[in-house]
C-alpha cells in the first residue's frame, strides 16, 4: 500500500494531500508525495519538493 501521508510547505503552509493530488499540475488523486516528479513545485509559492515536510 502506498504511503498517502500529507506534506506541508515550510514557506507558505500549502498542504499536499495525496488523496486529492494537484489538479493544477496534472497530478492525479492517489499520487503519493514520493511519486511526484522531481520538478514538481508548490502550487501556492513555487517552493521545491525538498521544502515540504511530512505532517500527521
Secondary structure, 3 states (H helix, E strand, C coil): CCCCCCEEECCCCCEECCCCCEHHHCECCCCCHHHCCCCCECCCCCCEHHHEEECC
